[in-house]
Amino acid sequence: MHDVLLDHSTIPLSGAFDGLAARRLEAILGRAEPGARLRVDLTQVREFHDFGIAVLAHALTRCKAQVTLLGLRHHQIRVLRYCGVDTAPLERAVVADAA
C-alpha cells in the first residue's frame, strides 16, 4: 500500500490491502468526526487479504462517519457481510467479480 493520503473526503489505497494497510485505514476511520462523509477508493488495490477485509469490517462497525467503499469485488463484499456489515449498497455498486 502506498501512503494513505486524504484528498478532501477521499482515501485512495493501492497495492495490497493486507492487515497493515487495514490497520492504517482503521486508524483513519477511528479519527473521523461523526457525520463526516468519507470515500475509501480501493479501485487500485491489486490484492485483497481476507484478514484486511475483516479488520475493515470491524472499523466500519465502529466508525461514526458515513463511509462509502469503491472497488470491492463480490468476495470482499461477502466477507464484510459475514462480519456483520450491511452490504446492500455495496452489492448494487460492485463492478467486478474476482473469486
C-alpha positions as CSV (number, residue, x, y, z in Angstrom):
1,M,0.0,0.0,0.0
2,H,1.3,3.4,-0.8
3,D,1.0,6.2,1.7
4,V,-2.6,6.9,2.7
5,L,-3.5,10.5,1.8
6,L,-6.7,12.3,2.5
7,D,-7.9,14.3,-0.5
8,H,-10.9,16.1,0.8
9,S,-13.1,13.2,1.7
10,T,-11.3,10.5,-0.4
11,I,-8.9,8.0,1.0
12,P,-7.1,6.4,-2.0
13,L,-5.5,3.0,-1.5
14,S,-3.3,0.9,-3.8
15,G,-1.1,-2.2,-3.8
16,A,-2.1,-4.9,-1.3
17,F,-4.9,-4.5,1.2
18,D,-3.4,-6.6,3.9
19,G,-3.5,-6.4,7.7
20,L,-1.1,-3.5,7.9
21,A,-3.0,-1.5,5.3
22,A,-6.3,-2.3,7.0
23,R,-5.0,-1.2,10.4
24,R,-3.8,2.1,8.9
25,L,-7.2,2.7,7.4
26,E,-8.9,1.6,10.7
27,A,-6.9,4.4,12.5
28,I,-8.1,7.0,9.9
29,L,-11.7,5.9,10.2
30,G,-11.4,5.9,14.0
31,R,-10.4,9.6,14.0
32,A,-13.2,10.6,11.6
33,E,-15.7,13.1,13.0
34,P,-19.3,11.9,13.5
35,G,-21.3,12.6,10.4
36,A,-18.3,13.2,8.2
37,R,-18.5,11.7,4.7
38,L,-15.5,9.6,3.6
39,R,-14.9,7.7,0.4
40,V,-12.4,4.8,0.5
41,D,-11.2,4.2,-3.0
42,L,-10.0,0.6,-3.3
43,T,-10.1,0.5,-7.1
44,Q,-6.3,0.5,-7.4
45,V,-5.8,-2.4,-4.9
46,R,-4.4,-5.4,-6.7
47,E,-4.6,-7.9,-3.8
48,F,-7.1,-8.2,-1.0
49,H,-6.3,-10.3,2.1
50,D,-9.3,-11.6,3.9
51,F,-7.8,-10.5,7.3
52,G,-7.6,-7.0,6.0
53,I,-11.3,-7.1,5.0
54,A,-12.2,-8.4,8.4
55,V,-10.3,-5.5,10.1
56,L,-12.1,-3.1,7.7
57,A,-15.4,-4.6,8.8
58,H,-14.6,-4.0,12.4
59,A,-13.6,-0.5,11.7
60,L,-16.8,0.2,9.7
61,T,-19.0,-1.0,12.5
62,R,-17.2,1.4,15.0
63,C,-16.8,4.4,12.7
64,K,-19.1,7.4,13.3
65,A,-18.6,8.8,9.8
66,Q,-20.6,7.9,6.7
67,V,-18.2,5.7,4.7
68,T,-18.5,4.8,1.0
69,L,-16.4,2.0,-0.4
70,L,-15.4,1.8,-4.0
71,G,-13.7,-1.0,-5.9
72,L,-14.7,-4.1,-3.9
73,R,-15.4,-7.4,-5.6
74,H,-18.0,-9.9,-4.7
75,H,-15.7,-12.0,-2.5
76,Q,-14.7,-9.0,-0.4
77,I,-18.4,-8.0,0.0
78,R,-19.3,-11.5,1.2
79,V,-16.5,-11.3,3.8
80,L,-17.9,-7.9,5.0
81,R,-21.4,-9.4,5.2
82,Y,-20.1,-12.4,7.2
83,C,-18.6,-9.9,9.6
84,G,-21.9,-8.1,10.2
85,V,-21.6,-5.1,7.8
86,D,-24.7,-4.1,5.8
87,T,-23.5,-4.7,2.3
88,A,-26.7,-4.0,0.3
89,P,-25.4,-0.7,-1.1
90,L,-22.0,-2.3,-2.0
91,E,-23.7,-5.2,-3.7
92,R,-25.5,-2.8,-6.0
93,A,-22.3,-1.0,-6.9
94,V,-19.9,-3.9,-7.4
95,V,-18.2,-3.7,-10.8
96,A,-16.0,-6.8,-10.9
97,D,-16.1,-10.4,-9.7
98,A,-12.9,-12.0,-8.7
99,A,-13.1,-15.1,-6.6
